[in-house]
Amino acid sequence: MTIAPQDWRKELGMFLWRPICLLSSALLLAGGDGGWARSEFQVGVGADNSFIDVASEGGGAYLVFDQDGQIIDRGSAVPISYDRVADVEIRDWGTIGEGARANGMMDLSESSLRPVWIDPSENLVETVEERGGFVASSGGGVGGRIEQGVLQNIGDGDSTTAMVRAVELSPTETGVNHGWIKNAIINLGWELPINRIRFFPRPSFEDNFLPWFELGVASGSAPIIDRPSIARRGQRWFYEISRGLTAKNDPIIDIIESTTENLDVVVDRRFPTRPVKWVTLRPINPERTWEVAELQVFGEGYVRQTVYRTDILDFGRPVAWSKIRWEGAEPEGTRVEVRTRTGNTEQPFRYSRKQRTGQFASVDRREYNDVFNAVTVADPFSSGSTRGFELVKKEVDTENWSFWSPAYDFAAGLRDATAPPSAWTDGATFLSKSPARYLQFEVLFFPTGETAPRIERIELLFGDSVADAVIGEISPTVTTDFQPHTFTYVVRPILREGNSGFDRLEIATATRVERLLSVKVDDAEVGEEFLRDIQDDRIVVGFDKLVGSEDTEKRIEVVFEVPVLRFGQKFTGFAFSSDDPDIRQQVEEGNATLRFSTNSLSVKTPRGGELIGELKAIPAAFSPNGDGVNDQVLIQYQIRALGNSVPHVLTLYDLAGRVVRRLETEPGAAGVYEREWNGRDEAGKRVPPGTYVYTVKVEADLGKQLNTGTVSVVY
C-alpha cells in the first residue's frame, strides 16, 4: 500500500480505529527437549510490514525462522483492540478523546517513523478536524446549531463567509457591553509549533474589520478540558466573559496582543515559534457590527511531542521476551523513547465504580467510560449529582500487567550493521515482565524545531519461556556501609512440560564480585567443572539443565561477596540455556525460599555520605621507564549513591599545582572505576620523578565532591 506524502493524514484517519497489529513476528514452538526456540518480529524498512501498513491495515505477517535464520513459515499475528476513550495516559499528549489519535501526528508517508513537519504555508485551522480539533466559544462552548454554524465560518477556508456579530447600543443601558463578547476558540487538536496568526473580514466588507480585540493562545499543558461537555479533575473549560466594560479575559489564556486602536483591516501577527494547542480571539467593548471571515493559524517546525503506540498483541501463549533493537537516528538535542509493557490478560486495566456503601465495585470498560465522560451523574450518597470522574476508578491490573517500562537507552538498542542480523549480538535487554502472552509498545519522539529523530526499523527477539516463572529473592536486603558483604541469592523455578528449561543463571551485581562462595541446586553443591564466570558487573553460573515438571521448585542458591554502592540497587537475574544464550528470562521478585522473608531483589545502603570512596593508587610508586615492570599506575575509586550517569574527571598535578594530565571518564553511575596513568603528560612526554597529586571530581544532583591522593614516580 503506497500513500503519497500529501495524503498521509487522510489515509491514516480512515484506518486509525482499526486494530493495529504489531509488525511481523515469528514464533517456533519448542518442546521440553530444549529444541530451537528463537523467534523475532520486526517492522519498518526492509520488513514484511511497514509502519504505515501496520497503522492503516491493522494486520501483519509473522515469520518463522530456523536455526540458520532462514524463513520456514508465515502466518498472521492477532491484535487485541480495546476502547481507549478514557485513557488518560494518551490524554497527556494533548489529544482529543484520550486515545483517538495515538498515531495522529506521526509522519507515515515514508517507511520510517518521525514527527510531522508543519509547513509554514499551511493554514492549520482548515485541518483541525483531521487532528480531532474543533471551533467553539467560551462559556457555553459549542452552542446551538445556528451559533455553531456561525463559528465554523472562521475556519472553513472560504473568505466569502464570515462570523458576523451585530452590536446594538442601548441608550438606557450604559456601562455594559452589547452583542457577542465571548472568546472564539480554536482547538488545533494537538500542540503544534505556531508563529503566526492572521484574521480579516470578507472582501468588500472591510468596514467590518475588528479594531478592538484580544488575541491569545494556550499550550497543551494548560489545564483546559478537551471539550466543554466533559469533566476532568484539575481541568476546566474557558470562562464566560463578563459584560462589564472593564471585563478581564480568562487568566488561563496567554495574551499575545490586546488593543482597542487597531487600524489594520488584515491583522497579521508574527511571534517567536511556541507550542500552541488553543487559539482565542475576543472583541473588547465592541461599538459596532464586526466580523471575522477567516482566523488563520500558521507554524513551522516538527511537532514537539508525538507517539506511535501499537494495540495490544496476542502471541497465543506466554513467551520469553529477550531483546529489542532498532535502526534510526537521534540527532543532538532530540530524543527518542521506546517503551514496552506486557501482560497475560487481554486488557491492562481494572475498572470500578463507587457504590452506595462507599466501596468500589468492578464494572466493565463501557460503563466506566460512560460515567467518566459524564459532566454530572447521580450521586449514590444523595439525591443530587456529582461529576462523573469522581465516581469511577481506573487502575493498572498489576497482577497481570506490567507498567510501561523505563525508556530504553537509544544507543544501546541501535542495530549493529556490521554483525549478522541473526546473531543478535546487539540490542538492549527487554525490560518488561516476561514471560508474557500480550505485548504493547510505543515510541515517543522529542524533536527540536528544525531537527527530528527517526526510527526506521524495530525488532524484538523472543522465544519459548524457559519456565512458567523464575522467582528470586536476595538476603540481606540492608547494608550499613559500602564495604563488601556476603549475599545469598535464591531462585525458585516453576517448570512444566513444554518449557525449554535452563542451565545458566546470570546475576547483575553493578560492581565486581570479590568472591563467589558457593553455588547449589536443590541443596547440592554444584561441581567446579560447571561455569563460574565473574565479570566486572555480573556473575554467570552454570549447572545441570533444569527442564520439565520433575525439576520444578528445585532451588538454585548462589552465595557471593560484593559491595553495594547505590541505595536500592536491584540484583536483576536472568535464566537461560547455554544452547541459545540470547533467549533469557528475567527473574521475578517473590517468595523463593522459606528461609528468607525479603521477597525482594533490591538492597538498601546508607543514605547520604560521600559520593567518592575508596580512592587509592596501585602501586603507590611506579617507574614508567619502559622496562615492562611497574610502568603504569592504576587509580581506583568508588562512586556511590548515583542512580544516573555523570562524568568523573581524574586530574594529575605536580606539586606546583600545574595540570600534568587530565583523564575524563565516560559517564557512569554508582560503581568501582579504574583509570591507568602511564607517567606521561598531555604532550605525551615522560614526567620527571617526584610526587604527583591526583584528584577525582564528581558533580551530581546530590552534590559535588573532590577527593585527592598522591602517587610517586621513580626511575
Beta strands, then each sheet from edge to edge (+ up, - down):
strand 1: 38-44
strand 2: 61-65
strand 3: 71-76
strand 4: 78-80
strand 5: 117-118
strand 6: 134-137
strand 7: 163-165
strand 8: 184-200
strand 9: 213-218
strand 10: 254-259
strand 11: 267-283
strand 12: 290-292
strand 13: 294-299
strand 14: 301-302
strand 15: 306-309
strand 16: 312-329
strand 17: 335-343
strand 18: 349-354
strand 19: 360-362
strand 20: 377-378
strand 21: 385-386
strand 22: 392-396
strand 23: 428-429
strand 24: 436-446
strand 25: 454-464
strand 26: 469-475
strand 27: 484-494
strand 28: 502-508
strand 29: 515-521
strand 30: 524-525
strand 31: 532-534
strand 32: 538-546
strand 33: 556-563
strand 34: 569-570
strand 35: 573-576
strand 36: 584-586
strand 37: 588-589
strand 38: 602-603
strand 39: 612-618
strand 40: 621-622
strand 41: 633-639
strand 42: 648-653
strand 43: 659-664
strand 44: 671-677
strand 45: 690-700
strand 46: 703-713
sheet 1: 1+ 25- 16+ 4-
sheet 2: 1+ 25- 16+ 23-
sheet 3: 1+ 25- 16+ 24- 15+
sheet 4: 1+ 25- 16+ 24- 17+
sheet 5: 2+ 3-
sheet 6: 5+ 14-
sheet 7: 6+ 8- 11+ 9- 10+
sheet 8: 6+ 8- 13+
sheet 9: 7+ 12-
sheet 10: 19+ 18- 22+
sheet 11: 20+ 21-
sheet 12: 30+ 29- 33+ 27- 26+ 37+
sheet 13: 31+ 32- 28+ 35- 36+
sheet 14: 34+ 38-
sheet 15: 39+ 41- 44+
sheet 16: 40+ 46+ 45- 42+ 43-
end
